[in-house]
Amino acid sequence: MYTNQQIYTTQHPLLVYGSGPADAPLILRLFAPDGSIAEFEQITTNSDGSFSYKILDWPSSSTKHPFGTYTVEAISSTTGESRKVDIKFASSTQLELIPIERKITTQVFAP
């Protein structure tokens, strides 16, 4: 299972796609940052095992859909196998660059 992006804002829908057993039921769950289930869908894969599904259009940030890190999970009902992907719902898709400071200390011992 894959998602169409890693960082989402209100203008980007959450799409998942991938492959599994052919013509099999698949459970899609979206976990909110607090661990509760924000969305739950059951779909059926295509005859070749592929699937593509829009879970939701992100609403404005609220208590039900706050900004933060979400987890998308796909569970195969036939095999019980599951896959998880972490995504971020934020006010902007721009990444912040944080400088990395490195400090090296050396000590020489000469007997």
ABEGO torsion letter per residue (X at the ends): XBBABABBBAABBBBBBEBBBBGBBBBBBBBBAAGBBABBBBBBBBAAGBBBBBABBBBBBBAABBBEBBBBBBBBAAAGBBBBBBBBBBABABBBBBBBBBBBBBBBBBX
